[in-house]
Amino acid sequence: MSARIAALAPSLQPSERRVVDAIAADLAAAVECTAQEIADRVGVGRASVIRTAQSLGYDGYPQLRVALAREVALAPAPEPPDDSPMGSLRAAVDRFARTLPQLTAALTPADVERFVEAVDEAPRAVLVAAGLSAPLGLSMAMRLSAAGRPAEYLPDTLSQLIAARSLEPGSVCLVISGSGANQPSLDAAAAAHEAGAQVLVLTSFARAPIVEHADIALVIPAVSESFSDELVHTSRAALALVIEALVEQVVTRRGTRGREARDAALRLIGGRLRE
């Protein structure tokens, strides 16, 4: 339930956003509320609550309540508050740990397999990432290259656009965009699509504009417990974790080639280390 809210919240209507923000703010309390009680709490009509449940992929509000009850029942007991720096650090880590089961909630085995296959088999791969997603683009390019799957990442967004437009059919353009609405990334994805390349997208929101350009889109919900919190404490930790796992799958798929390339990269790294 929390994963669906995180992935779909930006695409909801204003009244629906008010409903999901109220639910996300206190899941346990929302379980005990009827559709009318939720409607009265946020100042919308009962029909808006039902429509929100349907926008989140449920048949109706009763099915949404069941999903909420399941999530609340499986959640670990909260730790007593501790406002010290160490306590705040532990709380942040605990919040992230609670979101881990959600990271793959919007993924399907078929999409992940197609994604890994496309990355492995493409003659050329260009990474597109800007803003807070830029470090992830560099990291993924380095990890893929170390696995014997050369990947290009240029930090300048104009250079990314030019590289994306120069791709040929069969190549892939890997776009990483947490928001899914970064204009330079949208432009590069459109250019790659026009060039005939496959566009592979990693984003946090299922109905983000970037998804419209994607041949394959993997949606990894943000680690924050509400959409409002994600805006204030923007994090790419969830995307980083999934990217590492995807690269491992590329290495596995490449078999001996992948392992030998990684061993060679590790030897180079080892040669640069000093006591």
Stockholm file with secondary structure:
# STOCKHOLM 1.0

chainA/1-275         MSARIAALAPSLQPSERRVVDAIAADLAAAVECTAQEIADRVGVGRASVIRTAQSLGYDGYPQLRVALAREVALAPAPEPPDDSPMGSLRAAVDRFARTLPQLTAALTPADVERFVEAVDEAPRAVLVAAGLSAPLGLSMAMRLSAAGRPAEYLPDTLSQLIAARSLEPGSVCLVISGSGANQPSLDAAAAAHEAGAQVLVLTSFARAPIVEHADIALVIPAVSESFSDELVHTSRAALALVIEALVEQVVTRRGTRGREARDAALRLIGGRLRE
#=GR chainA/1-275 SS CHHHHHHHGGGSCHHHHHHHHHHHHCHHHHHTCCHHHHHHHHTCCHHHHHHHHHHTTCSSHHHHHHHHHHHHHHSCCCCCCCCSHHHHHHHHHHHHHHHGGGTTTTCCHHHHHHHHHHHHHCSCEEEEECGGGHHHHHHHHHHHHHTTCCCEECSSHHHHHHHHHTCCTTCEEEEEESSSCCHHHHHHHHHHHHHTCEEEEEESCTTCGGGGGCSEEEECCCSSSSHHHHHHSCCCHHHHHHHHHHHHHHHHHHTHHHHHHHHHHHHHHHHHCCC
#=GC SS_cons         CHHHHHHHGGGSCHHHHHHHHHHHHCHHHHHTCCHHHHHHHHTCCHHHHHHHHHHTTCSSHHHHHHHHHHHHHHSCCCCCCCCSHHHHHHHHHHHHHHHGGGTTTTCCHHHHHHHHHHHHHCSCEEEEECGGGHHHHHHHHHHHHHTTCCCEECSSHHHHHHHHHTCCTTCEEEEEESSSCCHHHHHHHHHHHHHTCEEEEEESCTTCGGGGGCSEEEECCCSSSSHHHHHHSCCCHHHHHHHHHHHHHHHHHHTHHHHHHHHHHHHHHHHHCCC
//
